[in-house]
Amino acid sequence: MLAAILAIAALAAFFGALLGYSAIHFRVEGDPIADQVESLLPQTQCGQCGYPGCRPYAEAVARGEEDINKCLPGGEAAVLALADLLGREPLAMEAEEKPPAVAVIDETACIGCTLCLQACPVDAIIGAARQLHGVIAAECTGCELCLPPCPVDCISMVPVSEGILRWRWPYPGKRAQDVNPSIPERDAA
């Protein structure tokens, strides 16, 4: 019995030492610049930049292989933050920046084909085959990837109203009325 316990303890010590050596010798360092770039991206995983997600785009930007103006959901704020981080010149957005929107499915026209479910990169659309589909508005990133596969065009993008939960401070140097025209002007006192 004692011999079995000593043999198992010796094997555990040997494999522990082997794992410790392997962890030190074969350690893979992540790219800290890519990590910082990825933290500035909106993490929508929408693929509008031409990459399958935010991480591959961040790695390409960190290597200098890609421009910093490809992230449409991040908009101008992401371009400015990336330019500041990487010391590059801010570029104009590659496409026109759109206001935030969410997908809405017309339940009278939906045929339950599930093509939109397959196209959604963040699984914001719920439903089953030959059943009504719905969109979880809090999860929808507004990437519009669900629009092209829909055979009956029952999906539309609806602008998100800016309420207290979605309000953001205006950028420095911009007036609040320039960012949101619905804000009334204040009289100078």
ABEGO torsion letter per residue (X at the ends): XAAAAAAAAAAAAAAAAAAAAAAAAABBBBBAAAAAAAAABAGAGAGAAGBABAAAAAAAAAAGABBAAABAAAEAAAAAAAAAAAGBBBBBBABBBBBBBBBBBBAAABAGAGAAAAABAAGABBEBBGBBBBBBAAABAGAGAAAAABAAGABBBBBBBBBAAABBBBBBGBBAAAABAABBBBBBX
